[in-house]
């Protein structure tokens, strides 16, 4: 019997990267809002979120209580669509508000 000359190739498994997302309280101004929106989108991509539920879970877990209440009010309690939620955050908290 001849010795096997076949090399064992290592198996490489790439785990999804964790993208850090800061908690969003809605009081940091337009720059903070843009940063948050970009972080959430990066996390969705890096973690390969395939369902709306996964995306919503990431987004919802990084929102302060006041922002959650505001979203519920603005969206009439329909917080199933994470893209719509993120767009609402961007338009509500990202614009410079006049007083």
C-alpha positions as CSV (number, residue, x, y, z in Angstrom):
1,X,0.0,0.0,0.0
2,X,1.3,3.4,-0.9
3,X,1.2,6.2,1.6
4,X,-1.4,8.8,0.9
5,X,0.1,12.0,-0.5
6,X,-3.1,13.9,-0.2
7,X,-2.7,16.9,2.1
8,X,-5.3,17.7,4.7
9,X,-6.6,21.2,3.9
10,X,-7.8,23.1,7.0
11,X,-11.4,24.0,7.1
12,X,-11.9,27.7,7.7
13,X,-15.2,28.9,9.2
14,X,-15.9,32.6,9.2
15,X,-18.2,33.8,12.0
16,X,-20.2,36.9,11.5
17,X,-18.5,40.0,12.7
18,X,-19.9,41.8,15.6
19,X,-20.4,45.4,14.7
20,X,-20.6,47.7,17.8
21,X,-23.7,49.8,17.9
22,X,-24.1,52.5,20.6
23,X,-27.5,52.9,22.3
24,X,-29.6,55.6,20.6
25,X,-31.5,58.0,22.9
26,X,-32.4,60.6,20.2
27,X,-30.7,63.5,21.9
28,X,-27.4,63.6,20.2
29,X,-28.3,65.6,17.1
30,X,-28.1,64.9,13.4
31,X,-24.5,63.6,13.5
32,X,-25.3,61.1,16.2
33,X,-28.4,60.0,14.3
34,X,-26.4,59.5,11.0
35,X,-23.8,57.5,12.9
36,X,-26.5,55.3,14.5
37,X,-28.2,54.6,11.2
38,X,-24.9,53.7,9.6
39,X,-24.0,51.4,12.5
40,X,-27.3,49.6,12.3
41,X,-27.0,49.0,8.5
42,X,-23.5,47.8,8.9
43,X,-24.6,45.3,11.6
44,X,-27.4,44.0,9.5
45,X,-25.0,43.4,6.7
46,X,-22.1,41.9,8.8
47,X,-24.4,39.6,10.6
48,X,-26.2,38.6,7.4
49,X,-29.6,39.3,8.8
50,X,-32.0,37.5,6.5
51,X,-35.4,38.2,8.1
52,X,-37.2,41.4,9.1
53,X,-37.4,39.9,12.6
54,X,-33.6,39.7,13.0
55,X,-33.2,43.2,11.7
56,X,-35.9,44.5,14.0
57,X,-34.3,42.7,17.0
58,X,-31.0,44.4,16.4
59,X,-32.5,47.8,16.0
60,X,-35.0,47.6,18.9
61,X,-32.3,46.4,21.3
62,X,-30.3,49.5,20.7
63,X,-33.0,52.1,21.2
64,X,-33.6,54.0,24.4
65,X,-37.0,53.9,26.0
66,X,-38.1,57.4,24.8
67,X,-37.2,56.6,21.2
68,X,-39.1,53.3,21.4
69,X,-42.2,55.2,22.7
70,X,-41.8,57.8,20.0
71,X,-41.5,55.2,17.2
72,X,-44.6,53.4,18.5
73,X,-46.5,56.7,18.4
74,X,-45.2,57.8,15.0
75,X,-45.8,54.4,13.4
76,X,-49.2,53.8,15.1
77,X,-47.8,50.8,16.9
78,X,-46.7,49.1,13.7
79,X,-43.0,48.4,14.3
80,X,-42.8,45.3,12.2
81,X,-40.8,46.9,9.3
82,X,-37.2,47.6,10.4
83,X,-36.4,49.7,7.3
84,X,-39.4,51.9,8.0
85,X,-38.4,52.2,11.6
86,X,-34.8,53.2,10.7
87,X,-36.1,55.7,8.1
88,X,-38.4,57.2,10.7
89,X,-35.5,57.6,13.2
90,X,-33.4,59.3,10.5
91,X,-36.1,61.8,9.6
92,X,-37.3,62.4,13.1
93,X,-34.0,62.8,14.9
94,X,-31.6,63.5,12.0
95,X,-33.0,66.8,10.9
96,X,-32.1,70.0,12.7
97,X,-35.2,71.1,14.6
98,X,-36.0,74.7,14.8
99,X,-37.4,76.0,18.1
